[in-house]
Every structure is written in C-alpha cells, then in structure tokens.
Amino acid sequence: MVIEGKAGGPSRAAPKGRKSRAAKSPAAQATAADGWELQKTQAVPPPSPAHSNRSGGGGASRRLPLLGGKSYPQKNAEILSSQYGLHLFLAGLLLMFAWAVHAAGIAKSAVFSYLITLMLLQLLWMAWYICRRYAQKRLIQDKDTHAGARWLKCGITLFAVITLIMDSFKIGYFVGFSSCLSITEGIFPVTHAVHTLLQVYFLWCHVKDIIQSFKTLERFGVIHSVFTNLLLWTNGVLTESKHQLNEHKERLITLGFGNISMELDDHAPYCNCTIPALCSIFSQGIYYLYPFNIEYHILASTMLYVLWKNIGRKVEHLQQSKTSFKFQGKTMGTILGLVVFSTTIAVVVVYLIQIGRSKIKSELALIMFYLYAITVLTLMCAAGIVALLIYRLEDKSLDASKNPARKLDADLLVGTASGSWLLSWGSILAIICAQSHPTYSWYNLPYSILVIIEKYIQNLFIIESIHREQERTNDDIKTLRILTVSNGSILSIAPSYKEIYNGTSDIESRELPHMFSGNSCLPESSGSSTLDEDKIQANTPITLSSSDFSIYNGNMMINNKRRILKNIAAFLFLCNLSLWIPPAFGCRPEYDNGLEEMVFGFEPWIIVVNLAMPFSIFYRMHSAASLFEVSCKI
Amino acid sequence: MVIEGKAGGPSRAAPKGRKSRAAKSPAAQATAADGWELQKTQAVPPPSPAHSNRSGGGGASRRLPLLGGKSYPQKNAEILSSQYGLHLFLAGLLLMFAWAVHAAGIAKSAVFSYLITLMLLQLLWMAWYICRRYAQKRLIQDKDTHAGARWLKCGITLFAVITLIMDSFKIGYFVGFSSCLSITEGIFPVTHAVHTLLQVYFLWCHVKDIIQSFKTLERFGVIHSVFTNLLLWTNGVLTESKHQLNEHKERLITLGFGNISMELDDHAPYCNCTIPALCSIFSQGIYYLYPFNIEYHILASTMLYVLWKNIGRKVEHLQQSKTSFKFQGKTMGTILGLVVFSTTIAVVVVYLIQIGRSKIKSELALIMFYLYAITVLTLMCAAGIVALLIYRLEDKSLDASKNPARKLDADLLVGTASGSWLLSWGSILAIICAQSHPTYSWYNLPYSILVIIEKYIQNLFIIESIHREQERTNDDIKTLRILTVSNGSILSIAPSYKEIYNGTSDIESRELPHMFSGNSCLPESSGSSTLDEDKIQANTPITLSSSDFSIYNGNMMINNKRRILKNIAAFLFLCNLSLWIPPAFGCRPEYDNGLEEMVFGFEPWIIVVNLAMPFSIFYRMHSAASLFEVSCKI
C-alpha cells in the first residue's frame, strides 16, 4: 500500500478554484452582497473553467480586489495569519525569557500585562464569532466529524474546571498578599477564569466548524487563540519549572551540595498574609493544580489549530463515525492498567517523601523508581509489539484521506516524543562517559533505553491504528453471521450474505468479501474467497461445509485478535496516564539522579531538562488521548 | 479561491491502494519475484476494488507479510524511518552539546567519530543505490520535475567545490600539527571530501527520482542522508559560532570589558606547526570558507528531504516546466541589486576593520551598518509591497497541487525567518527596557522593526509567487499578438486567435480568454471579454477597433506588470544574497551592539543569538534561492 501523509490533491483543488470563481458570478453576488460569503446557499452549478474565466473577468468584485477582501487568495491569508501568530508567540516568548533570566527592567507584571491583553483580544473575537454564528443559525454548516471528539471535550472540561479552581486559589492568594503584590497578579487570574469559561463554551460548540465566511478575518482570530493558549502553556510550564528547580535546589542544599550557585527564584512576597493559614494552602495547592492547567492550554491550542487548518476546507464525505466508549471486552487490559495506575501513585508518593531526606534514602527512592519504571515500560513494549504483530497478520489498507486532526496527532506524537528521547540520549551519554558510577546509575541505563524503545513502538502502533479504516460495517455483519452459526440450526449462509449484499450501499458491499478473506494466517481463508456470485445467485439453502466452518473459525480469530487489540489499547492508555503523573508532579529522576549534572555540568543539564521535559510530559497525555480514541475505534 | 496547503487527497489515495493490491495479483507476482517492485512495467489494468480485495486475500505475499517487506504499509515505513532519523540526530546533537559545554569525558574526537560513521554509512547506501539504478537503467523511472532544479544543482556544486577546498585546508592543517592532533581530525576531512564528491554526484543524477522499489529500505537510506547532512550542518554552525564568539570576546577584552567571564574556546594546538606559514593560512582560510560549507549541507539536506517525501509518490501530470534564466528584462533590478551587493561588501570590510578597535570606532561602525541596512531593507519592503499590489490587481487562482519541494520551501521560509524575528524582538525589548541608550541603539530600533516587516512581506511575495500557475502559454500567444499588432499592418486578430484556439490543446485554449481579461485595472477589459466565438467563426478580416486597441493596451499593461515583477524579483534576489554576507562573515551587530547583552545578561543573550543566528543566515540563502526561481518563472 502506498500511503501519503498529506491529503487534498489537485483533483480536489480544481473544483474549489472553480467554486470561488463562481462566487463572483452575478448570480452569487446577490447573496454575497450582505457581507457573508455563503458557499452552502449557492444553488448555481459550478460553471466550466473557460466560462468562469471569462465571466470572472469583469465582475464587480474584480474592480475592487483590494477592498473586497473576499478575493484574497486563501494561501496568502494562511501565511499572513500564521506569521502574525508567530510574532505574537515570539514576542511573548522573549518577554518570558527575559523575566526568567532576570533581565534588567522586565518584571513579572510585564508578562502578565501582555498575556492579559492577548486574552482580552481573544475574548472579543470569540464573543463576536459566537454571536455571528447564533444569528446565522438557520444555515447548514459544514462540520469536521474528526475534530473535537466528545471525550476530548469532556477531558478539556475536566482540566478547565481544575484550572478554574486554580484561578480562584490565585485570586485568594492575591487578596491575602494584596498589599505587596502588583495589581496585574490580581487581574490575571480573573481574566484567565473568564477566558477559560468562554473558551470551553466556544470549543464545545464550534470546534467542529468548518469556517467558510470571513475566512481571512477568522484565520487571524483562530490563530490568535492558538498562540494565546500556547503562550499561556509556556507561562504555566515556566512557572512550574521554576518551582521544580527551586525544590530541587532546596533538596541539594539539604544534601550538602553547597558548591552549586544557589539562588532561589520565586520567593514568597515581602509582606504578611492577612489570613496566613489560607495563604499557605493556596500557594501549596496552586502547584498541585498547575499540571492540569498546563494540559488544558496545550489541548485547547491543538483543538484550535485543527479549527484553523479546517478554515475554507471542503469536506467531501461527511461520515458520521460515532465512537462510543464501551468497557466491554477490555476487562483484562483495564484491570492491568489500573494496577499500574495505583502502583504509580504509590511510587510517586514514596519517592516524593524519600527524595532529598538523606543520601541513602534518595538513592533507594531512585532505585525504586527505576525498577518500577523498567517493569512498566517492558510490559508496554511487549504489548506494543504484540499489537504490531497482529496488525502485520492482517494486511489492511490504510486510510490516507485528508484529516487535519489526525495529521496533527501523528506529528505531535513524534515531535513531543523527541523531548524525552533527548533526555534519554543525555542519560545514556552520561552513563557511558561518567568516570564514577553510583549503583543506581546502572538502573538508569535500561530505563533510558526502554523509554526510547517504548515510545518508538507505541508511536508506530498509535499512528497505524488511527490510519486504519474503521471496520464498523464488517463488525455488524460478523455479529449477524456468528449469531446465525452459533444458534446451531443448519442455515444457509448464502441468503443472509445476499440479503446484506443487495441491501447495503455499493461501498459497504465492496467491503464484504474482505471480511471473508480478512484473516491471512488461515490457509483455508484463500479458499473462502472463491465463494463467488454463482452460489449467491442460486439462493438455495446449503448445509454448513468445511469451508463454512473455516469462515466461522476465521471470524473467531478476528474477534480474538480484536479483543487482544482492545485490551492492549486500554492497557497502554492507562499506562500512559500513569506515566504522566511522575514528571508532572515533581518526580523527576533526571534532576535527582545527579549523574547527568556531573557530566554535562549543572546549568547546561538543567537547561536541557527544562526545555525537553514539558514536551515529554505532554507526550504522555497526548498519547493517552490518542490511545483512548484507538481503544474506542478498534 | 480556497487553497489548501497539503495535497494528495483521498481520490488519489484510492487508486494507489488498488495499485499496491494489484501488485499482489498473480499476474504481477512474476515481475515482482526478482525482488523489484516495478510499478511501471505492469500493464495489467487496476482491478475493481471488490475484485482486488478478493484476489488479494490469498496471495503469496499475504502468507509471508512479515518476511516479504513489500506488504509493509508505507505510512508505517515513513514513521519508522523518520523516528530512526530523529534518533540519529538527537544523539548527535547531544554529543555536540556535550562537547560545546565541555562535558567531562567527551572530546572532539567522539563527535568526529560519530560523524565519520554516519558519513561512511551514507556512502555505502549511496553506492548501493547508484549501482542498482545503473543496472536498472532500461526502466522508465518516474521523476519529480519540481525537485532539484538545475540552478539549485549548480548552486550546490559551487558550495561543494568550496567545501572541498576547505577539506584540503583541513588536511593541510592536520599534517602541519599531526604530532599533537587526534587522528580523527585527519580522517574527518578525508571522509568528508569523499562524501561530498559522491553526494554531489548522487544529487545531480538522482534527486528527481521517485523511488518505487525497496521503498522501506530506501526510506531509511534517504532519511539517514538527510540527518547526516543536518548534523554536519549543526557541526559547522557550532564550530563557526565558537569562532565568532571567541572573536567577540577578544574584541571585548580589547575594549576593556573585563567583568565578563572570558575563557576562550577552540585555541590553537599545543605544538608547533611543521610549516608555520601554511598553517596560519589554513587556519585563517578555513573560517572564511565555513559559511559555504554550512550552506552546502543545509541545501543537500533539504534536497534529500524532498527525495524522501517523494518515495512511493504517484505523480499524475508530468509537466516539464523548464525555467531558464534570462537576463533580458531585468536590467534595472539587476543593476540596483548589484549596487547593493557591492556596497554590502564594502560595508562589511569597513565594519570588520573598525569594530573592536576603540569605543568610538566601534560605534561609528555600528551606525554605518545600521544606516546602510535600514536603507536596503526599506527598498526591499517597498519592492515587496509593489509586487504584492500588482498581484492583487490580477485575480489569478493559485495552484494547490501536491508538490513536496514547494511545500518545504514555504515552510522553511516561515520557519527560518522565525530565527531572525526572535533576535529582532529581543532587540526591540532591550531598547524599550534599557535604562541608558547609547546613540547607535536608536538606529537599532528601526533596523529591528524593518527586519520583521521585510521578511513578513517577502515571505508573502515568495509564497504567492511559487504558488501561482505559470503563464508560459499566454506568454507565447501574447508575443505573437503584439508582433502582429505592432507591425502596423491592419490585420485581423480573429484568424490569429482562431489559429491558436484550434491548434492548441484543450487546456491551453481555455487559458486564452484569460489573457484578454487578465488586466482588471482597465475598465475596458471587461468589454474585451465579450469577444465571443461568433467573431472567430466569421473568419473575415476586421480592422483594429477601439476594443482591439484596448486589448493591445491590456497586453502592454500585462507586459509592464511582468517586467516590474521580474525586476523586483531580481532585485530582491541580489539583496538577499547581499544580506547573507554580513552575518555569515562575522558582521553581527547583535553581538557588538552591547545593549541586549546589558538587558538580558551576557550568557542568556549569547545563547539566544547562537541558536537563532544559523536560521537567520540560512533564511537569506534560502530566500535568495527561492527568488531566483521566482525571477525565472515570472
């Protein structure tokens, strides 16, 4: 099978080009006059290219190409808006960088002011968009069924709720220390809370939209939202990293490493809290809620990016593929996964209590963590290999249709995995080059290698899974077949086959023979494909021959394989969710290990960890989300 | 016009899926048996999906899906190989990082050994590929006409020749200091020279190939080459940055800034050269040749990446669009560009002589550079805006067909521009936040803003230009028309029109009316489009009416516009080439300015500059290459 990553070929672009030119024909101008560029309402058939070229030559919109805006090529609008977004991001990034390195004259309030401005702008745009859509409700809108699955929306809502709690904590903290904190530290959480509320509403209602009106303007709005969320993510990551680094430095001070330059960042405000008990709860609580806030923003950012990619897109076949989660048939994987999940929480708690207490306790905590992680990663590798082997047994074609949501998923998996791969290669290099090796460093080597292998295999599995064509139709037929056979009565298979064959659409009927020959590990399956239409045309009841039994066996085999795949996906989902917890909540052996810091030097290694870790953490959440989708789909 | 970035839709993927399945049909297996997966030799028409599904069910290749390798889904092969490449790159990157931060136990020889291994592997793969292609010569191979234009090949050959000179310098340097240099420093340039020779040959002969056999294996070979070149680029950039930083530190020491920690890297070897005069020439010369070596590797890397993206691709219409460079009609732009080019060289020479001599001389050098850059950038902005306005006047549809080379070009333009945007935002932030402002810092502000605006506009211009459909056919007809009219004889335009109309293909004839209505700024042009087929059918000589004059005027207008565009492209090409020189050869006001270092701190700002500068430099060379293509195409 030859599959290409990018979708949307010239055959698709050609009718689009015609369509937009058709919009300038006199018939369409009447509808376009009120400012809406309504593609759906146009009942005029697209004219032939020759005709449209000529009629397009002297149109009214042609005379005002600069004022109309509608004739602006969308490729340019894409570049214009993406460059605008990049600038927003780069300026914000540098502001945060300046703040992080204590640049002269740049305070935290500058960063906050910038973020508040961006959020307010996004709020304005979202409000405008929602109002306009509401006024325009009667129109049928294109929707991208692949974008913003319901469970993804539920996930983001959960994170948003926790983010709102965090915002209220921040407001409380500001009230407590209001006498010595900058006013922006109070305005920021308030704006952020409003922003979160409206954005979640926006994502629930409009993330599937395929925007066809005011395309150039909407591109700016959406890309602004994408990069605002990305900056809020960066801000969260930065605050969290500073906090983690401070904790690490405190531990090092406890352990007696005085030689490293130790200036603690992000200290408490220089005044007393009006309600001391609450302030301490707030400041502690905020850091436990940060990981969720970080995930919320990156998730919102990816969803908005898909919305941006979908602007002006023409969806050809709107297949409503509803995938609902069923616990059924995943018991084994789920139970194993839950065991891993609870063990992880226990390990993280023990680790956080033990680390930094004393040298021996720290070493024991590290060994415990490595042994636990090696076990889990080995299991995950094995599960991934089994899943890939099962896929290799059934030679199915992959779906290569255009799907921005899926393409982003695949790119993000490989891109964000690179973050943790960088850390792993750092550890491997450090172990090879170090002069002295503490005991626990030998556990670090298999751990680092396993991290690399596990993500390599898992990415292959997820990307192949999301590219496989769904077998819903096959499934329904199979259930019917199995019911027929397992009832024990000697029934003809031919009539039931024919009934479906004639009753269903052309596409579904084409998929039918595949079901009979779907299992390649059975030598008889090639025989089953000889079941030709003569048999069907005969329409006479036939008894169950050996070939029918082989079909039954084949179906059993397929069902078994699917059950294994389902369990593997459920297990991997829970494992990834588990492995998200340790780095997100401060269990970072890359800091505490000490070996890499010795080889690379404290500062260089800390820079590498702080740059790579956010991607590594996001990888786990993102792969968990993808695996959830896979487990629903199989 | 609705244009989508990615190409290759489901309508394309479907026949491909069929084709690969068809390869497993008994008819095709005979050809595939000898190990080649030859798509071109298959004369068997693609079977219907239903048929192929059934016949594919029991094929021989199905029984050995894991051993055959041919049935391996190409999406997986893509992910497998790209992840492999990423690992090569990340491991190499960390090795270099470790060397750069003086990690304990990691010497320069480790980096060299790694690079030598990668180059040898690539050499083996290239030799195997070239031999196999030679043996397989009789077969017609698919070619991507968009990939590897001839001028690009000429460019890379030029850089490769300079790289070979650099390698010989390095060998000479090694011979001189052989007593105290590691043996890897001698092996590296030798391997590199062989690698360069074979790679240039490989790129000349095979960069347009669309690989259809051994796809999974070839993917690994090509991606290995991509990342080997990228690592060699990184290595070059790192060496160059170290050298620049050392020069900067030396200048600072001369100016009396002793408070910054000054440890010079990359010192001369600890033994005497056997031929001192030559050694000094070699070590000096190497650093003047490095920028070309750096460009060579990044260019090779991008060309190989396009080859990788093309693996297994199915090209639908092979339009041989030969664009040859003509000096004609670009005189004005070229002359202006050459003036800029020679001024740049003069400015760089003066800058490098003056900077770091004394405080006043340094300031004068900076002011001179800023004033010069502001002038050039303003001119470039104006040129870009004029070009975009001309594009807006003619409402042409953009080509959205799949074209990996073009997509990469566009992505690289925006991606690498971000490097210099980051630096510009840093400067702007520093100017806003700095407590004290030396005179020259006020020139820095407009300079930084202009860098941002100029790249913003230029990217829009280039990306729109490379997406515009070529107007070659129109051009030929126009020349004919103008010749006819300008001869002064009162000739019929109808017969000449009809002659072409009947003689050319359907596609070309459809483009014809567009030519008459191509100019929208003329109100009469709408009238010219009423020139209907009745007139042509009449076939009787008619005299030149006012409408004919308007056509003549329209053509003149189009020609004028094209001449302006050509000149702009030529001018921008030379300007970009000019602006490549200052940062590549050590004229970096971001270092010498001092303001940013004061605000951000010396180390943080140096890190930002060293990370962003390579992309900023590459942007200029890449945009120059793209503008050359544009100036040939218009």
Chai-1 contact restraints between the chains, C-beta under 6 A:
chainA,res_idxA,chainB,res_idxB,connection_type,confidence,min_distance_angstrom,max_distance_angstrom,comment,restraint_id
A,M1,B,G17,contact,1.0,0.0,6.0,A-B,restraint_1
A,M1,B,S20,contact,1.0,0.0,6.0,A-B,restraint_2
A,M1,B,P73,contact,1.0,0.0,6.0,A-B,restraint_3
A,V2,B,K16,contact,1.0,0.0,6.0,A-B,restraint_4
A,V2,B,S20,contact,1.0,0.0,6.0,A-B,restraint_5
A,V2,B,Q74,contact,1.0,0.0,6.0,A-B,restraint_6
A,V2,B,G312,contact,1.0,0.0,6.0,A-B,restraint_7
A,I3,B,Q74,contact,1.0,0.0,6.0,A-B,restraint_8
A,I3,B,K75,contact,1.0,0.0,6.0,A-B,restraint_9
A,E4,B,G8,contact,1.0,0.0,6.0,A-B,restraint_10
A,K6,B,K6,contact,1.0,0.0,6.0,A-B,restraint_11
A,K6,B,A7,contact,1.0,0.0,6.0,A-B,restraint_12
A,K6,B,G8,contact,1.0,0.0,6.0,A-B,restraint_13
A,A7,B,K6,contact,1.0,0.0,6.0,A-B,restraint_14
A,A7,B,G8,contact,1.0,0.0,6.0,A-B,restraint_15
A,A7,B,G9,contact,1.0,0.0,6.0,A-B,restraint_16
A,G8,B,E4,contact,1.0,0.0,6.0,A-B,restraint_17
A,G8,B,K6,contact,1.0,0.0,6.0,A-B,restraint_18
A,G8,B,A7,contact,1.0,0.0,6.0,A-B,restraint_19
A,G8,B,G9,contact,1.0,0.0,6.0,A-B,restraint_20
A,G9,B,A7,contact,1.0,0.0,6.0,A-B,restraint_21
A,G9,B,G8,contact,1.0,0.0,6.0,A-B,restraint_22
A,G9,B,G9,contact,1.0,0.0,6.0,A-B,restraint_23
A,G9,B,R12,contact,1.0,0.0,6.0,A-B,restraint_24
A,G9,B,K402,contact,1.0,0.0,6.0,A-B,restraint_25
A,P10,B,S401,contact,1.0,0.0,6.0,A-B,restraint_26
A,S11,B,S11,contact,1.0,0.0,6.0,A-B,restraint_27
A,R12,B,G9,contact,1.0,0.0,6.0,A-B,restraint_28
A,A13,B,A400,contact,1.0,0.0,6.0,A-B,restraint_29
A,K16,B,V2,contact,1.0,0.0,6.0,A-B,restraint_30
A,G17,B,M1,contact,1.0,0.0,6.0,A-B,restraint_31
A,G17,B,S397,contact,1.0,0.0,6.0,A-B,restraint_32
A,S20,B,M1,contact,1.0,0.0,6.0,A-B,restraint_33
A,S20,B,V2,contact,1.0,0.0,6.0,A-B,restraint_34
A,P49,B,R510,contact,1.0,0.0,6.0,A-B,restraint_35
A,A50,B,R510,contact,1.0,0.0,6.0,A-B,restraint_36
A,N53,B,P513,contact,1.0,0.0,6.0,A-B,restraint_37
A,N53,B,H514,contact,1.0,0.0,6.0,A-B,restraint_38
A,R54,B,P513,contact,1.0,0.0,6.0,A-B,restraint_39
A,R54,B,S529,contact,1.0,0.0,6.0,A-B,restraint_40
A,G57,B,S517,contact,1.0,0.0,6.0,A-B,restraint_41
A,G57,B,S529,contact,1.0,0.0,6.0,A-B,restraint_42
A,G58,B,S526,contact,1.0,0.0,6.0,A-B,restraint_43
A,G58,B,S529,contact,1.0,0.0,6.0,A-B,restraint_44
A,R62,B,D395,contact,1.0,0.0,6.0,A-B,restraint_45
A,R62,B,S520,contact,1.0,0.0,6.0,A-B,restraint_46
A,P65,B,R392,contact,1.0,0.0,6.0,A-B,restraint_47
A,P65,B,D395,contact,1.0,0.0,6.0,A-B,restraint_48
A,L66,B,R392,contact,1.0,0.0,6.0,A-B,restraint_49
A,S71,B,D395,contact,1.0,0.0,6.0,A-B,restraint_50
A,P73,B,M1,contact,1.0,0.0,6.0,A-B,restraint_51
A,P73,B,L398,contact,1.0,0.0,6.0,A-B,restraint_52
A,Q74,B,V2,contact,1.0,0.0,6.0,A-B,restraint_53
A,Q74,B,I3,contact,1.0,0.0,6.0,A-B,restraint_54
A,K75,B,I3,contact,1.0,0.0,6.0,A-B,restraint_55
A,K75,B,L398,contact,1.0,0.0,6.0,A-B,restraint_56
A,K75,B,H467,contact,1.0,0.0,6.0,A-B,restraint_57
A,N76,B,E464,contact,1.0,0.0,6.0,A-B,restraint_58
A,I79,B,L460,contact,1.0,0.0,6.0,A-B,restraint_59
A,I79,B,I463,contact,1.0,0.0,6.0,A-B,restraint_60
A,Q83,B,Y456,contact,1.0,0.0,6.0,A-B,restraint_61
A,L86,B,S418,contact,1.0,0.0,6.0,A-B,restraint_62
A,L90,B,W421,contact,1.0,0.0,6.0,A-B,restraint_63
A,L90,B,L422,contact,1.0,0.0,6.0,A-B,restraint_64
A,L90,B,W425,contact,1.0,0.0,6.0,A-B,restraint_65
A,A91,B,W425,contact,1.0,0.0,6.0,A-B,restraint_66
A,L94,B,W425,contact,1.0,0.0,6.0,A-B,restraint_67
A,L94,B,G426,contact,1.0,0.0,6.0,A-B,restraint_68
A,L94,B,L429,contact,1.0,0.0,6.0,A-B,restraint_69
A,V101,B,G601,contact,1.0,0.0,6.0,A-B,restraint_70
A,V101,B,P604,contact,1.0,0.0,6.0,A-B,restraint_71
A,A103,B,V599,contact,1.0,0.0,6.0,A-B,restraint_72
A,A103,B,F600,contact,1.0,0.0,6.0,A-B,restraint_73
A,A104,B,V599,contact,1.0,0.0,6.0,A-B,restraint_74
A,G105,B,C433,contact,1.0,0.0,6.0,A-B,restraint_75
A,I106,B,C433,contact,1.0,0.0,6.0,A-B,restraint_76
A,G312,B,V2,contact,1.0,0.0,6.0,A-B,restraint_77
A,R392,B,P65,contact,1.0,0.0,6.0,A-B,restraint_78
A,R392,B,L66,contact,1.0,0.0,6.0,A-B,restraint_79
A,D395,B,R62,contact,1.0,0.0,6.0,A-B,restraint_80
A,D395,B,P65,contact,1.0,0.0,6.0,A-B,restraint_81
A,D395,B,S71,contact,1.0,0.0,6.0,A-B,restraint_82
A,S397,B,G17,contact,1.0,0.0,6.0,A-B,restraint_83
A,L398,B,P73,contact,1.0,0.0,6.0,A-B,restraint_84
A,L398,B,K75,contact,1.0,0.0,6.0,A-B,restraint_85
A,A400,B,A13,contact,1.0,0.0,6.0,A-B,restraint_86
A,S401,B,P10,contact,1.0,0.0,6.0,A-B,restraint_87
A,K402,B,G9,contact,1.0,0.0,6.0,A-B,restraint_88
A,S418,B,L86,contact,1.0,0.0,6.0,A-B,restraint_89
A,W421,B,L90,contact,1.0,0.0,6.0,A-B,restraint_90
A,L422,B,L90,contact,1.0,0.0,6.0,A-B,restraint_91
A,W425,B,L90,contact,1.0,0.0,6.0,A-B,restraint_92
A,W425,B,A91,contact,1.0,0.0,6.0,A-B,restraint_93
A,W425,B,L94,contact,1.0,0.0,6.0,A-B,restraint_94
A,G426,B,L94,contact,1.0,0.0,6.0,A-B,restraint_95
A,L429,B,L94,contact,1.0,0.0,6.0,A-B,restraint_96
A,C433,B,G105,contact,1.0,0.0,6.0,A-B,restraint_97
A,C433,B,I106,contact,1.0,0.0,6.0,A-B,restraint_98
A,Y456,B,Q83,contact,1.0,0.0,6.0,A-B,restraint_99
A,L460,B,I79,contact,1.0,0.0,6.0,A-B,restraint_100
A,I463,B,I79,contact,1.0,0.0,6.0,A-B,restraint_101
A,E464,B,N76,contact,1.0,0.0,6.0,A-B,restraint_102
A,H467,B,K75,contact,1.0,0.0,6.0,A-B,restraint_103
A,R510,B,P49,contact,1.0,0.0,6.0,A-B,restraint_104
A,R510,B,A50,contact,1.0,0.0,6.0,A-B,restraint_105
A,P513,B,N53,contact,1.0,0.0,6.0,A-B,restraint_106
A,P513,B,R54,contact,1.0,0.0,6.0,A-B,restraint_107
A,H514,B,N53,contact,1.0,0.0,6.0,A-B,restraint_108
A,S517,B,G57,contact,1.0,0.0,6.0,A-B,restraint_109
A,S520,B,R62,contact,1.0,0.0,6.0,A-B,restraint_110
A,S526,B,G58,contact,1.0,0.0,6.0,A-B,restraint_111
A,S529,B,R54,contact,1.0,0.0,6.0,A-B,restraint_112
A,S529,B,G57,contact,1.0,0.0,6.0,A-B,restraint_113
A,S529,B,G58,contact,1.0,0.0,6.0,A-B,restraint_114
A,V599,B,A103,contact,1.0,0.0,6.0,A-B,restraint_115
A,V599,B,A104,contact,1.0,0.0,6.0,A-B,restraint_116
A,F600,B,A103,contact,1.0,0.0,6.0,A-B,restraint_117
A,G601,B,V101,contact,1.0,0.0,6.0,A-B,restraint_118
A,P604,B,V101,contact,1.0,0.0,6.0,A-B,restraint_119
